[in-house]
Amino acid sequence: MASTGAFAGPGGARSLGYWLELVDGLAADALARVYDDAGLTRRHWQVLAVVRDGASSPAQVDALLGASGAATTVPQLEDLRARGWVAGPAYLEGAPADVGGLAVTVAGEEAYAELQAGLGEVRTSMTRGVAARDHEVTVLTLQQVARNLGWVGEA
């Protein structure tokens, strides 16, 4: 008889896939609330982070985030610039995307720290009540499941 992946135990008769999808959705919702509270999207956060890490032009930001064409990060950069969180040329007003000069401002650093704290609270709440060893075993188990399904990346 073929296994369906379901088993009776502490988690009930729900499959691994059920729990993965449920946790993924709940985690995404919790993180989205942090972004929403700041009037941002996850993409804004990613853009701010890579500029903070040294990307100095939209072309570099796009390359690091895998953006291209209509998915360029210029709108997020311009929004962060309008908030005073990023300094640099106005790319929507004609500056070429390969021209550098982007930098996170003091206000951007403060916003980054606040967002980081909010995201950290979500991450902490996700593992509240989970023993360190249980967390470690869960992560290792999911890594093995990913390998079994063809993932060849590094842990």
Stockholm file with secondary structure:
# STOCKHOLM 1.0

chainA/1-155         MASTGAFAGPGGARSLGYWLELVDGLAADALARVYDDAGLTRRHWQVLAVVRDGASSPAQVDALLGASGAATTVPQLEDLRARGWVAGPAYLEGAPADVGGLAVTVAGEEAYAELQAGLGEVRTSMTRGVAARDHEVTVLTLQQVARNLGWVGEA
#=GR chainA/1-155 SS CCCCSCCCSTTTTCCHHHHHHHHHHHHHHHHHHHHHHTTCCHHHHHHHHHHHTTCCSHHHHHHHHTCCGGGCSHHHHHHHHHTTSEESCCGGGTCCTTCCCCEECHHHHHHHHHHHHHHHHHHHHHTTTCCHHHHHHHHHHHHHHHHHTTCCCCC
#=GC SS_cons         CCCCSCCCSTTTTCCHHHHHHHHHHHHHHHHHHHHHHTTCCHHHHHHHHHHHTTCCSHHHHHHHHTCCGGGCSHHHHHHHHHTTSEESCCGGGTCCTTCCCCEECHHHHHHHHHHHHHHHHHHHHHTTTCCHHHHHHHHHHHHHHHHHTTCCCCC
//
